[in-house]
């Protein structure tokens, strides 16, 4: 189903809203996975909270940057 939708979007010309949707969905999935793994790591070893929290916040910020790039591309019409 998804490959068909992507193929139709590419054939019709990828619009900014499609770009923003894909970037936002990927970013949301990434942030959710990072958060889940952070909770799991802290649950296994609570002593690692400061290190896990610092690395987790950094990676969440990097994942959020993907959505911001998608927003920029959407406003440019790509």
Secondary structure, 3 states (H helix, E strand, C coil): CHHHHHHHHHHHCCCHHHHHHHHHHHHHHHHHHHHHHHHHHHHHCHHHHHHHHHHHHHHHHHHHHHHHHHHHHHHHCC
